[in-house]
Amino acid sequence: MRRLLLLAFLSFTAVAETPLGIPQIGPATEDQFGPAMASDGDGFLAVWSDFRSRDYEIWATRLDREGNVLDPAGIHVSTHEPAEMFAIWTGTSYLIVWNPRRSPELWGARIDRDGVLVDGPRVLVQDASPSSLSGAANGSHVVIGYVREGFDVHALFLTPDAEVVRDLVLAQDFQPHSGPSIVRSGAHFTAVWNTLGGQYSVDGVRFTIAGAMEPARQLTSDTSTIAPKLATDGTDFILVTRGNEPFTPFSVRRVSGDLATVGAPTALPEDIEYSTAILWTGSHYIVVGESGPRGVRVDREGRLLDASPVTIEQALVRVGGTTALVTNGQTVLVGWAGEFEFFTPSGYDVYGTRIDPNTLERIERTLVSTSVLRESDPVLAAGTANVLAVWSDDAGILARRVRKDGSPLDAAPLRLAETSTERPAPRAVAFNGTNYIVAWIEGTDLVTRRVHHDGGLRADGGGRIAVGNPTINGIAAASSGATTLLVWGGNGLRAVRVAASGAIVDANPLTIVGKQIGSLDVATNDRGQFLVVWGELELLPPTFETYLPMRVRAARITTTLTNLDGTGFDVADTSAFEGEPAAAWNGREWFVVWTEARKSVRGRRVAANGTLNGGDVFVAGEASRPDVVWDGFRYAISWLAPGALRVGAHVAGVPEARTPTSPSLAAVGPGQVMAAYARLVREPQIGVARAFVRVLGPPQKRRAVN
């Protein structure tokens, strides 16, 4: 028997993709950390390292004078993963400077007061080793300190528009250095750094914009000589250093404005640890440590004003990295990264905490690292007049009807469930001839809802049944009209029937098999049968630690919940490790597709009586996560290829690189299919995956295969 299959050499006519969701703002997904902050004297800019796209990047946002976020979707600065980062107001714009990790360069970009990236990213200096970046400005110039190739200490002079004026060598003594920390005091700039030769020391020098440099001085050579930070009251300095032995505390000491006099060190409390930030308020200094964060006040002479540190924040988890401390002259902001809840999609977030400069007590905390919520894995079901798409974002599960041409039918999505879990809830949708049945896993329960096909997007009815095992790897649904079958798999494969109202008919699920189940699918025919296909997993030697795909099996289930095939029959079981099956019915037989060794997609015909028709056929190489539907003329097959989601030869979308989407297909007319997928959106204020649909018309040519 000859059947038409949509294979890799077929091409489609496609319409433009349509986003399913409307961008929603929430905590930025994944991890954010390492904030740097600057102020223009009124508002602020925060910049940090961000993993929302599953690659480390640099993102920023502006804050108003009270520390409220002005750019809730964020400002994308660079695709670099920063090793060190620094921000400063130049007098005309915010300048962000960073060292890309594993790249010996100093990069810069500028953001104006309106939040527009007006310059860069671009290279400022070559051969700049990652170090503790810092800088200062005097209105006409910006000075950035860096270390070249781990040895020479430099001061880079820039115009307010970040054009290089001079590169001044501050130390060139053929010894390794780290730092430097640079501040401006009057007509001079002052830099301090670590010399890391035989005996560690903190050295310093004063210099002018004209490049005149005084002789360098050794400020300390004792055991507290690591990670120097410098701050000034306009006349003299406070130097913060850390001990070079494990678990030794930070200390502060006064340094005279000409660097000639260095006071004795005063040890900071042990709770001020890991890294510090220091700021002059006009009456005293504030020193904030990463842990907590916590802070203490220090007077001009380097004496502690607090007997014990003040806990500014107490998160469940603090992220290693920098703590930022900045003021606009009135508001003092502490920038830090941490987590208040375990196992949330947002992971570690960047916060800006406004504090009272006189008591260090928290006034208000603001979540700084907000973004468009990430969307994932849409699934489709085609009704008589429209299609329902169901997908997840970081706040829960959504549904929206679209016309069969791909245009949205509903003004906005309907939120079916609010969840906040690290792993998106598995979900499924089927059309029962009248309405849609949607199902998802919520904790240890399986939940169903009826979503109305016409008359406006709304959900009612439904049911709930305990599934016991919270680790469900997949669910699927199909409907014959009168009966909707819902199957789910994890530690065992089970099935129930769902009524037209969405209520679960069977209080006791049918157990099809007790094996460990990976992904699965179900397809109905017109003879009162459902074909359930699943991938079985096993623990393999030598470690027996991770379940791996082994084989694809299938069983026919009737509308009376009768299993016709016991524990199932093999569709694909070789040494090639088969999994990720999907199935469709063409009016005469089923076609099952699967992934072989996560390297290729293959398929096989299955008769209504459960026998296999012929051998398997090759569909596509370098492919995974297939789906299949019958469009009235042929089987349409989609899969993930490197950097693309394909339906036949057509690229339906470009998925997120590090978290591939699971493609979903629905037949929407003779020779027409709709593809749903999530892909990474690269726009100035969006750097996360969003869900889309695209309609593909008849292929330009066909090829028959046995």
C-alpha positions in Angstrom: 0.0 0.0 0.0 1.4 3.4 -1.0 1.1 6.4 1.3 2.1 10.0 0.9 4.5 11.3 3.5 5.7 14.8 3.9 9.4 14.4 3.8 12.4 16.7 4.0 12.5 17.6 0.3 8.9 19.1 0.3 8.5 22.8 0.5 5.5 24.8 1.7 3.8 28.1 1.2 3.9 29.8 4.6 2.2 32.8 6.2 4.0 35.1 8.7 4.2 33.8 12.2 1.8 35.1 14.8 2.7 35.5 18.5 0.3 33.7 20.8 0.8 35.7 23.9 0.8 39.4 24.8 4.1 40.3 26.5 3.7 40.1 30.3 6.2 41.5 32.7 7.5 39.6 35.7 10.7 38.5 37.4 13.3 37.8 34.8 13.6 34.1 34.1 16.7 32.1 35.1 19.5 33.8 37.0 20.7 37.5 37.3 23.6 38.6 39.4 26.7 40.8 39.6 24.9 44.2 39.6 26.7 47.5 39.0 25.0 50.9 39.5 25.4 54.6 38.6 23.5 57.8 39.1 23.2 60.9 37.0 22.4 63.0 40.1 18.7 62.3 39.8 17.9 58.8 38.6 19.9 55.6 38.4 21.1 52.9 36.0 21.5 49.3 37.1 23.3 46.8 34.9 23.9 43.1 35.5 24.8 39.6 34.1 21.7 37.9 32.9 20.9 34.3 31.9 17.3 34.8 30.6 18.2 33.7 27.1 20.1 30.6 28.4 23.3 32.4 27.5 25.0 34.9 29.8 24.4 38.5 28.6 24.4 42.0 29.8 21.1 43.7 30.6 20.3 47.1 32.2 17.4 49.2 33.4 16.9 52.8 34.5 15.4 53.6 37.9 13.8 56.9 39.0 15.1 59.0 42.0 13.2 56.7 44.4 14.6 53.5 42.9 11.5 52.4 40.9 12.2 50.5 37.7 11.6 52.6 34.5 12.4 49.9 31.9 10.4 46.8 33.1 11.4 44.7 30.0 15.0 45.6 30.5 17.5 47.1 28.0 19.7 44.6 26.2 23.3 45.8 26.2 25.5 43.0 24.9 25.6 39.2 24.2 28.9 39.0 26.2 29.3 37.1 29.4 31.0 39.7 31.6 33.9 38.8 33.9 33.9 42.3 35.5 31.5 45.2 34.9 31.3 48.8 35.9 28.9 51.7 35.2 29.4 55.5 35.5 27.6 58.7 34.5 29.8 60.6 32.1 27.9 63.9 32.2 26.0 63.1 29.0 25.1 59.4 29.3 25.7 56.3 31.3 28.8 54.4 30.3 29.0 50.6 30.9 32.4 49.0 30.8 33.2 45.3 31.0 35.7 42.6 30.3 34.1 39.7 28.3 34.9 36.4 30.0 37.7 34.5 28.1 38.4 37.6 26.0 41.3 40.0 26.9 39.5 43.2 25.9 37.8 46.1 27.5 34.3 46.9 26.0 32.0 49.8 26.4 28.4 50.9 25.6 26.5 54.0 26.4 22.8 54.4 27.4 21.2 57.9 27.4 18.7 59.3 30.0 15.8 58.0 27.9 17.1 54.4 28.1 18.3 54.2 24.5 21.5 52.4 23.7 23.2 55.2 21.8 26.7 53.8 21.4 28.3 50.4 21.2 29.0 47.8 22.3 32.5 48.4 21.0 36.1 47.6 22.0 37.7 50.4 24.1 41.1 48.6 24.8 42.8 45.5 23.6 44.7 43.2 25.9 42.9 44.2 29.1 42.9 41.2 31.5 39.7 40.7 33.6 40.2 42.7 36.8 38.3 44.8 39.3 37.1 47.6 37.1 36.4 51.1 38.5 36.4 54.7 37.4 35.6 58.3 38.1 34.4 61.3 36.2 34.9 65.1 36.5 32.4 66.3 34.0 34.9 66.6 31.1 36.6 63.2 31.3 36.0 59.7 32.5 38.9 57.7 33.9 38.7 53.9 33.9 41.3 51.8 35.7 42.3 48.4 34.3 45.3 45.9 34.3 46.9 44.9 31.0 47.8 41.3 30.7 47.8 40.9 34.5 50.9 43.2 34.9 50.8 46.9 34.0 48.3 49.1 35.8 46.6 51.6 33.5 44.2 54.6 33.6 42.2 55.0 30.5 41.0 58.6 29.8 37.8 59.0 27.9 35.6 61.9 26.7 32.0 61.9 27.9 31.2 60.2 24.6 33.6 57.4 25.5 36.3 58.4 22.9 39.8 57.4 24.1 42.0 60.4 24.9 44.9 58.9 26.7 46.1 55.6 28.1 48.3 56.4 31.1 50.5 53.7 32.7 50.3 53.9 36.5 52.6 51.0 37.4 55.0 49.0 35.2 57.3 47.2 37.5 57.2 43.7 36.0 55.2 42.3 38.9 51.6 41.0 38.7 48.9 43.4 39.8 45.1 43.5 40.4 42.6 46.3 40.7 42.8 49.2 40.5 40.2 51.4 42.4 40.0 55.0 41.1 38.4 58.0 42.7 38.4 61.8 42.0 39.3 64.3 44.7 39.6 67.9 43.6 41.8 68.4 40.6 43.4 65.0 41.1 42.4 61.4 40.4 43.8 58.8 42.8 44.3 55.1 42.1 45.1 52.2 44.4 45.9 48.6 43.4 47.4 45.4 44.6 51.0 44.4 43.8 51.1 40.6 44.0 54.8 39.9 44.0 56.8 38.2 46.7 55.1 40.3 49.4 51.6 41.6 48.7 51.1 45.3 49.0 48.6 48.1 48.3 50.2 50.9 46.2 48.7 54.2 45.2 49.3 57.2 43.0 47.8 60.6 42.2 47.5 62.0 38.7 45.8 64.7 36.7 43.8 64.8 33.5 46.8 66.3 31.8 48.7 63.1 32.6 50.9 64.5 35.3 51.6 61.8 37.8 53.2 62.0 41.3 55.5 59.2 42.5 53.7 56.0 43.4 53.6 55.1 47.1 53.3 51.9 49.0 50.3 52.3 51.3 50.3 48.9 53.1 52.4 45.8 53.1 50.7 43.9 56.0 48.4 40.9 56.0 45.3 42.9 55.0 46.2 43.8 51.5 43.8 42.1 49.1 40.9 43.7 47.0 41.5 47.4 47.8 38.6 49.8 47.5 39.0 53.5 47.8 36.4 56.2 48.7 36.9 59.9 49.4 35.1 62.6 51.4 36.6 65.2 49.0 39.7 65.7 51.1 41.0 62.4 52.5 40.3 58.8 51.8 39.1 55.6 53.3 40.8 52.4 52.1 39.0 49.1 52.5 41.1 45.9 52.1 40.7 42.2 53.0 43.2 39.8 54.6 45.2 37.6 52.3 44.7 34.6 54.6 41.6 32.5 54.6 38.7 33.7 56.7 40.5 37.0 57.6 38.1 40.0 57.9 38.0 43.2 55.9 39.5 46.3 57.5 39.4 50.1 56.9 42.0 52.8 57.4 42.2 56.5 56.8 44.6 57.7 54.1 45.5 61.3 53.8 44.7 63.2 50.6 48.3 63.3 49.5 48.8 59.5 50.3 51.6 60.4 52.7 49.8 59.2 55.8 48.1 55.9 56.3 46.2 55.2 59.6 46.1 51.9 61.5 43.6 49.4 60.3 40.3 48.9 62.0 38.8 45.4 61.5 35.3 45.3 60.1 32.8 42.8 61.7 33.1 39.2 60.4 29.6 39.5 58.9 31.0 42.0 56.3 32.4 39.4 54.0 33.2 38.2 50.5 33.2 41.6 48.8 32.5 45.2 49.8 31.2 48.4 48.4 31.9 51.8 50.0 30.2 55.2 49.7 30.6 58.7 51.2 27.2 60.1 52.3 28.3 63.6 53.2 28.7 62.9 56.9 30.1 59.4 57.1 31.0 56.4 54.9 28.8 53.3 54.4 30.5 50.0 53.9 28.3 47.1 52.6 29.3 43.5 52.5 28.0 41.0 50.0 26.7 38.6 52.7 23.2 39.5 53.7 23.8 42.2 52.5 24.9 43.9 55.7 26.5 47.2 56.3 28.3 49.4 58.8 29.0 53.2 59.1 32.5 54.5 59.3 33.6 58.0 60.2 36.3 60.2 58.4 39.0 58.7 60.6 38.2 55.1 59.8 36.4 54.4 63.1 33.3 52.2 63.3 30.1 54.0 64.2 28.1 50.7 64.6 28.9 48.1 67.2 27.5 45.4 65.0 26.6 45.3 61.3 23.0 46.2 60.2 21.3 43.4 58.2 19.9 45.3 55.2 18.3 42.1 53.6 18.0 38.5 54.6 17.4 36.4 51.5 17.3 32.6 51.5 20.2 32.6 49.2 22.8 35.2 48.3 24.6 35.0 45.0 28.4 35.3 44.9 29.5 38.5 43.1 29.5 42.2 43.5 27.4 44.4 45.7 26.6 47.9 44.3 26.3 51.0 46.4 25.2 54.3 44.9 23.5 57.6 45.7 22.0 60.5 43.8 22.7 62.8 46.7 19.5 61.9 48.6 18.5 58.3 47.9 21.0 55.5 48.7 20.6 52.3 46.8 22.2 48.9 47.6 22.3 46.6 44.5 22.6 42.9 45.2 21.4 39.5 43.9 19.7 36.7 45.7 16.7 34.5 46.0 13.7 34.7 48.4 12.1 31.4 47.2 13.7 28.1 46.2 13.0 26.5 42.8 11.3 29.4 41.1 11.6 30.1 37.4 13.3 33.4 38.0 16.1 31.8 40.1 18.4 34.5 41.4 17.3 38.1 40.9 18.8 41.5 41.1 17.3 43.8 43.7 17.7 47.5 44.6 17.2 48.2 48.2 16.7 51.8 49.3 18.2 52.4 52.8 18.3 55.2 55.4 21.9 56.5 55.2 21.9 57.3 58.9 20.6 54.0 60.2 21.2 51.6 57.2 17.8 50.2 57.7 15.8 49.1 54.7 13.2 51.6 53.4 12.0 49.7 50.3 13.1 46.8 48.2 12.6 46.9 44.4 13.0 43.9 42.0 15.3 45.4 39.4 15.7 42.4 37.0 12.2 42.3 35.5 11.5 41.1 31.9 8.9 39.8 29.5 7.9 36.4 30.8 9.3 33.3 29.0 6.8 31.2 27.1 7.3 27.5 26.2 6.0 24.5 24.4 2.6 25.4 22.8 0.2 22.6 21.9 -2.6 22.8 19.4 -6.0 21.2 18.8 -8.1 22.1 15.7 -11.8 22.6 16.0 -14.4 23.1 13.3 -14.0 26.8 13.0 -10.8 27.7 15.0 -7.8 26.3 16.7 -7.0 26.4 20.4 -3.4 26.9 21.5 -2.3 26.1 25.0 1.1 27.0 26.4 3.0 28.0 29.5 4.7 31.1 30.7 6.7 31.7 33.9 3.4 32.5 35.7 1.3 29.6 34.6 -0.8 28.1 31.7 -2.5 30.1 29.0 -5.0 29.4 26.2 -6.0 31.4 23.1 -8.1 30.6 20.1 -6.7 31.5 16.7 -8.4 31.4 13.3 -7.4 28.8 10.9 -5.4 31.4 9.0 -3.3 31.9 12.1 -4.7 35.3 13.2 -5.8 35.7 16.8 -9.5 35.2 17.4 -9.5 36.4 21.1 -8.3 39.8 22.2 -6.1 38.3 24.9 -5.2 34.9 26.2 -7.1 33.2 29.0 -5.0 32.2 32.0 -6.1 28.7 32.9 -3.8 28.2 35.9 -1.3 30.1 37.9 1.8 28.2 38.7 5.3 29.1 39.7 7.6 26.1 39.3 11.0 25.6 37.8 9.7 23.1 35.3 6.7 24.0 33.0 3.7 21.8 33.7 3.0 19.1 31.1 -0.2 19.9 29.3 -2.5 18.6 26.5 -5.5 19.7 24.5 -8.1 17.9 22.3 -11.3 18.9 20.4 -14.3 16.7 21.2 -16.5 17.9 18.4 -18.2 20.6 20.5 -15.5 22.1 22.8 -11.9 21.8 23.8 -10.7 19.7 26.6 -7.5 21.0 28.2 -5.4 19.0 30.8 -2.3 19.7 32.8 -0.3 18.5 35.8 -0.7 20.7 38.9 1.5 19.4 41.7 0.5 15.8 42.2 -2.9 16.2 40.5 -4.1 16.0 36.9 -6.5 18.8 36.2 -8.9 19.2 33.3 -11.0 22.1 32.0 -13.5 22.6 29.2 -12.7 25.6 27.0 -15.6 26.7 24.8 -15.1 26.5 21.1 -17.5 29.5 20.2 -19.1 32.4 22.1 -15.9 33.9 23.6 -12.9 32.4 25.2 -13.9 30.9 28.6 -13.3 27.8 30.6 -15.6 25.9 33.0 -16.3 22.4 34.1 -13.4 20.0 34.4 -12.1 17.7 37.1 -9.1 16.7 39.2 -7.5 13.3 39.9 -4.5 12.5 42.0 -1.6 11.1 40.0 0.6 10.3 43.0 4.0 10.7 41.4 4.8 14.4 40.9 7.3 13.6 38.2 5.1 13.3 35.1 7.1 13.4 31.9 4.2 13.9 29.5 0.5 13.9 28.9 -1.5 13.6 25.7 -5.2 13.8 24.8 -7.3 12.7 21.8 -11.0 12.6 21.2 -13.3 10.5 19.1 -16.2 12.9 19.7 -18.2 11.1 22.3 -15.1 10.0 24.2 -11.9 11.9 25.1 -8.9 9.8 26.2 -6.3 11.4 28.4 -3.0 9.5 29.1 0.0 10.5 31.2 3.3 8.9 31.9 6.1 9.0 34.4 6.5 6.1 36.8 4.0 4.0 34.8 1.5 4.8 31.9 -2.1 5.5 32.8 -5.3 6.6 31.1 -8.8 8.0 31.9 -11.8 9.1 29.9 -13.0 12.7 30.0 -16.6 13.7 29.6 -17.9 16.5 27.3 -18.1 18.7 30.4 -14.4 18.2 31.1 -15.1 16.0 34.1 -13.0 12.9 34.6 -15.1 9.8 34.1 -12.9 7.2 35.6 -12.1 7.4 39.3 -9.6 4.5 38.9 -7.2 5.1 36.0 -6.3 2.3 33.6 -2.7 1.3 34.1 -1.3 0.4 30.6 2.2 -0.5 31.7 4.2 0.0 34.9 7.5 1.0 33.2 9.3 4.3 33.5 7.8 6.4 30.7 9.3 9.3 28.7 7.4 11.3 26.1 4.1 9.9 24.7 1.2 10.6 22.4 -2.3 9.4 21.6 -4.3 9.4 18.3 -7.8 8.3 17.7 -9.4 6.5 14.7 -13.0 6.3 13.4 -13.4 2.7 14.7 -13.7 3.3 18.5 -10.0 3.0 19.2 -7.1 5.1 20.4 -3.5 4.3 19.7 -1.3 5.2 22.7 2.4 5.4 21.9 5.2 5.9 24.4 8.9 5.8 24.9 10.2 3.5 27.6 13.2 4.5 29.7 15.7 2.4 31.5 18.7 2.8 33.9 21.8 1.7 32.1 25.2 0.7 33.3 27.7 1.6 34.5 26.2 4.4 36.7 22.5 3.5 36.7 21.8 7.1 37.5 19.9 8.6 34.6 16.9 7.2 32.8 17.7 6.9 29.0 15.3 6.2 26.1 15.2 2.6 25.0 12.3 1.7 22.8 8.9 2.9 21.4 5.8 0.8 22.2 2.1 1.2 21.5 -1.2 -0.2 22.7 -4.8 0.3 21.5 -7.4 1.5 24.0 -11.1 1.4 23.2 -13.7 4.0 24.1 -14.8 1.7 27.0 -11.3 2.0 28.4 -10.4 -1.6 27.4 -6.8 -2.3 26.6 -6.6 -4.5 23.5 -2.8 -5.1 23.6 -1.9 -5.7 27.3 1.5 -4.2 28.0 1.8 -3.1 24.4 3.7 -4.1 21.2 7.0 -2.9 19.9 7.0 -0.2 17.2 10.8 0.4 17.4 13.1 -1.5 19.6 16.8 -1.7 18.5 20.1 -0.8 19.9 19.7 2.7 18.6 17.7 4.0 21.6 14.3 5.1 20.3 12.0 7.6 22.0 9.9 10.8 21.5 7.0 9.2 19.6 4.0 10.8 18.0 1.1 9.3 16.0 -1.7 10.3 13.5 -4.5 8.4 11.7 -5.2 8.9 8.0 -8.6 7.1 7.8 -7.0 3.7 7.1 -4.0 3.3 9.4 -1.9 5.1 11.9 1.6 6.5 11.2 4.0 6.6 14.2 7.2 8.8 14.1 10.0 8.7 16.6 13.5 9.8 17.3 16.4 7.4 16.9 19.4 8.1 19.1 18.2 11.8 19.1 19.9 12.0 15.7 17.2 11.2 13.2 13.4 10.8 12.8 11.9 7.6 11.5 8.4 6.4 11.0 6.3 3.3 10.7 2.7 2.4 9.7 0.4 0.6 12.2 -2.8 -1.1 11.0 -6.1 -0.7 12.9 -5.7 -4.3 14.2 -2.3 -3.4 15.8 0.0 -5.0 13.2 2.9 -3.2 11.7 2.7 -2.5 8.0 6.1 -2.8 6.3 9.4 -1.6 7.7 10.3 1.8 9.1 11.2 4.7 6.9 13.7 7.5 7.2 12.2 10.9 7.6 15.0 13.3 8.5 18.5 13.4 9.9 19.9 15.7 12.6 16.4 15.8 14.0 14.5 15.3 17.3 11.1 15.9 19.0 8.9 15.1 16.0 5.1 15.6 15.6 2.8 14.3 12.9 -0.8 15.0 11.6 -2.8 13.9 8.6 -3.8 17.0 6.6 -6.4 15.2 4.3 -3.8 14.4 1.6 -0.6 13.4 3.3 1.1 13.1 6.7 2.7 16.4 7.8 5.8 15.8 10.0 7.6 18.4 12.0 10.9 18.1 13.9 13.7 20.1 15.5 16.8 20.5 13.4 20.0 22.3 14.5 18.9 26.0 14.9 15.5 25.4 13.3 12.1 23.9 13.6 11.0 22.3 10.4 7.9 21.0 8.8 9.2 19.1 5.9 11.8 21.3 4.1 10.2 24.5 5.5 11.7 26.3 8.5 8.6 26.9 10.6 10.6 28.7 13.3 13.9 29.1 15.0 13.7 27.7 18.5 15.5 28.7 21.6 19.0 27.3 21.3 19.5 25.9 24.7 16.0 24.9 25.5 14.5 23.3 22.4 10.7 23.7 21.9 8.5 20.7 21.4 6.8 21.4 18.1 3.0 20.9 17.7 1.0 20.5 14.6 -2.7 20.7 13.8 -4.5 20.1 10.4 -6.5 23.2 9.6 -7.7 22.5 6.1 -7.1 20.2 3.1 -3.3 20.3 2.6 -2.9 22.9 5.3 -1.3 22.6 8.7 -0.6 25.0 11.6 2.7 24.7 13.4 3.2 26.0 17.0 6.6 26.5 18.6 8.5 28.7 20.9 11.6 30.6 19.9 14.1 33.1 21.3 13.1 36.6 20.4 16.0 39.0 19.8 14.6 42.5 20.2 16.1 45.4 22.3 13.7 44.7 25.2 13.0 41.0 24.7 15.5 38.3 25.2 13.4 35.3 26.1 11.4 32.5 24.3 7.9 33.4 23.1 5.3 31.2 21.6 4.1 31.5 17.9 2.0 29.8 15.3 2.4 29.7 11.6 0.2 28.3 8.9 1.7 26.3 6.0 -0.1 25.6 2.8 0.1 22.7 0.4 3.6 21.5 -0.7 4.8 22.4 -4.1 5.4 18.8 -5.0 4.8 15.4 -3.5 6.6 12.2 -3.4 5.1 8.8 -2.6 6.9 6.3 -0.5 6.0 2.8 0.6 
